[in-house]
Amino acid sequence: MLKIFITGGTLDKEYRQTDGELVLTKTHVNEILSLGKCSLDVGLEIIMLKDSLFMDEHDRQIILQKCLDCPEQKIIISHGTDTMAETAGVLGQMLTRKTVVLVGAMIPFTFRDSDAVFNMGFALAAVQTLPPGVYIAMNARIFIWENVRKNKETGMFEEINS
């Protein structure tokens, strides 16, 4: 069995017609797994539904503690892309015996051209095959927690030291 912790981010955002805002009201991870015909034994848990721009160190400590406390050795964390690398940095220093993969989306699942289903499927494959450690799975690439950043200009993740 593997665990998926949900923390929010663009993957789970929806368009609110009344004011045109993108909001977090529920998770879409169940739908994503269903669309992808996922046959894995997966436990889902919502930790928070938060835009990662508003996450702080307290939030990251909550995520870390959830990862430390869960019995599963393979964990996926759905997370907003803006501060995903910062959260990976907190987790990477402490989670050396579990395989943890952070994943998100640049376009909300509820939008036509969303990358959410592809990214989640990629993360599911990655968490099953990678050795213990903390990783980010985005843009069809896997990044080690201590060598990744989001390039704000391109909207892509990249290695810091390539």
N, C-alpha and C positions, 0 to 999 in steps of 0.2 A: 504494500500500500504506500501511496505517496500523499503528501499533504499540499494543498494549495491555500495559502493565506492571501486574502484580498485586502488591499489597503486603499484602493481608489485609483485615481489617475484618469487620463483620457480614455483608456480602454472602456471604462464604465460610464463615461459621461453621456448625457442625452441632451438633445436640443429642446429647450423650453419655449414653446410657441408664444407664450404670453409676453415675454420680454426679449426673446432672442438669445438668452444666456445658455451656456453649456453648464449643466448641473449634475451632481452626483446624488441619486436617490436610491439606487439599488445596484446590485451587481449583475453582470451579464455573463459571468464565467460559466454558469450552468448551460446557457444557450450555446456558448462557444464550444463547450465540450460535446454537446449534443450534435451540433452542426458538423463537427469534426469526426463524428462517430467514434468517440473515445471509448475504448473498452477496458481501460485501466481501472483498478480499484483506487479511487481518489476520494479523499476527505476534504471538503471545502469549509473554510472558516473565515468569516468577515472579521478582521481586526478593526478596521476603520474604513470609511469612505471619504477620502480626503484628497484634494488637489495637492500634489507633492510640493508645490511652491509654498504651501502653508504648513508643511511638516517641520517639526523641530526635533531637537535632540531627545526630548521626552518621548515623542512618537517613535523614534528610531530605537530607543531602549525598550519600548513595549514590543516592537516587532522582534528585536533580538531575544527578549525573554520568551516570547511565544515559540520561537525556533528552538531555543535551548530546552524548553519544557516538553515539547511534543516528542513522542516516541519514534516517529517516522525519521528515517535517515535521509530521505529524498524529499526536498521541499521546493515548491515554486511560490514566488511572491509576485502577485500582480501589483504594479507600482507605477506611479506617474513618472514620465521620462525626465522631467526637469531636474529632479534631485535623486534620481535612481543611483547614480554613481556615489553620492554621499552616503546613502543608506547601505550600499554594498560595502563601502569602506568601514562602516561601523560593524557590520556583520562579519566581514572577512577577517577581522582581527580576532574574533572570538569563536567562529564556527569552523573548526578545522577537521572535524570528524564526520560532518554531514555534507551532503551535496545540496547546495542551495542555488537556485537560478531565479534571478529577477527578470521580469518581462513586463512589457507594456505595449502601448500603441501610440502612433502619431495621429491617427484618425479614430474617433470613437467607433465602437462596434456597431452602433445604430446607423452609421453613415454607410452609403453604398460602397465606397472604395476603401473601406477600413482594412488595416493590416492586422487587426486583432486576432482573427482566426488563424492566420498563418503564423503569427508570432507565438501564440499559445501552443500550437502544434509543434513548432520548433523547440520551444522550451520543454515540452513534455518529452521529446526525443532526447534533448540535451541532458535533462536531469537523470535519465535512465542510463546514460552512457559515460558521463563525466566522472572522474575520480572526486573524492571529497574535496570541498572548497566552495568558494562563493564566486558566482559568475553572473554576467549580464548576457542575455540572449536577445539580440535585436538586429534588425537589418540582415537576417540570415547569417549572422556571425556570432561567435561566442567570445566574450571578453573576460579576462581575469579581473577580479575586483580592484586590484591595485594598479591596473594599467588601462583605465578606460575613462572617457569623458564624452559628454554629449556636445557635439559641435553645434552651437546655437545658430550659426549661419546656414549650414546645410541641413540641419535637423536629423543628422545621422550620428551614430555612435562611432568612436574611433579610438584606436590605441593612443595612449599618451606618448609612449616610447616605442616607435615601430622599428 
